[in-house]
Amino acid sequence: MSTERIEVEYQAEVLRIKEVFLQAAAEEAERMAVLLASKQDHELLGQTEFEMRDRLLALGARTLEQAVNGRGKKGVSR
């Protein structure tokens, strides 16, 4: 396989994963905004911080899962 083809496939994979991330991030941003808007000032710290962290971890996990699943379908490896 030529170096140029590998580079093109790599860039395509970068763009695919970026799109997966941006879609998931938009959905998580909505959930996080709803969470924060639903809290009173005195409720923003403490448990809400943990809930926000959990949402961010869910974003990372979802992106990773879709990146792995996409590779299996396309046969891309590094």
JORA-V858355 format. One record per residue. N is the residue number from 1. RES is the residue in three letters. OMEGA is omega in radians with two decimals (999 if undefined). Layout:
n=N res=RES omega=OMEGA
n=N res=RES omega=OMEGA
This chain:
n=1 res=MET omega=-3.10
n=2 res=SER omega=3.12
n=3 res=THR omega=3.14
n=4 res=GLU omega=3.13
n=5 res=ARG omega=3.10
n=6 res=ILE omega=-3.14
n=7 res=GLU omega=3.12
n=8 res=VAL omega=3.12
n=9 res=GLU omega=3.12
n=10 res=TYR omega=3.13
n=11 res=GLN omega=3.10
n=12 res=ALA omega=3.12
n=13 res=GLU omega=3.08
n=14 res=VAL omega=-3.14
n=15 res=LEU omega=3.13
n=16 res=ARG omega=-3.14
n=17 res=ILE omega=3.10
n=18 res=LYS omega=3.12
n=19 res=GLU omega=3.08
n=20 res=VAL omega=-3.13
n=21 res=PHE omega=-3.09
n=22 res=LEU omega=3.10
n=23 res=GLN omega=3.13
n=24 res=ALA omega=-3.14
n=25 res=ALA omega=3.11
n=26 res=ALA omega=3.13
n=27 res=GLU omega=3.12
n=28 res=GLU omega=3.11
n=29 res=ALA omega=3.10
n=30 res=GLU omega=3.14
n=31 res=ARG omega=-3.12
n=32 res=MET omega=3.12
n=33 res=ALA omega=3.10
n=34 res=VAL omega=3.12
n=35 res=LEU omega=-3.09
n=36 res=LEU omega=3.14
n=37 res=ALA omega=-3.10
n=38 res=SER omega=-3.06
n=39 res=LYS omega=2.99
n=40 res=GLN omega=-3.12
n=41 res=ASP omega=-3.07
n=42 res=HIS omega=-3.14
n=43 res=GLU omega=-3.05
n=44 res=LEU omega=3.12
n=45 res=LEU omega=-3.14
n=46 res=GLY omega=-3.06
n=47 res=GLN omega=3.14
n=48 res=THR omega=3.08
n=49 res=GLU omega=3.12
n=50 res=PHE omega=3.11
n=51 res=GLU omega=3.09
n=52 res=MET omega=3.11
n=53 res=ARG omega=3.12
n=54 res=ASP omega=3.11
n=55 res=ARG omega=3.12
n=56 res=LEU omega=3.09
n=57 res=LEU omega=3.09
n=58 res=ALA omega=3.09
n=59 res=LEU omega=3.12
n=60 res=GLY omega=-3.13
n=61 res=ALA omega=3.14
n=62 res=ARG omega=3.12
n=63 res=THR omega=3.13
n=64 res=LEU omega=3.14
n=65 res=GLU omega=-3.12
n=66 res=GLN omega=3.08
n=67 res=ALA omega=3.13
n=68 res=VAL omega=-3.13
n=69 res=ASN omega=3.12
n=70 res=GLY omega=3.12
n=71 res=ARG omega=3.13
n=72 res=GLY omega=-3.12
n=73 res=LYS omega=-3.06
n=74 res=LYS omega=3.13
n=75 res=GLY omega=-3.13
n=76 res=VAL omega=3.07
n=77 res=SER omega=3.12
n=78 res=ARG omega=999
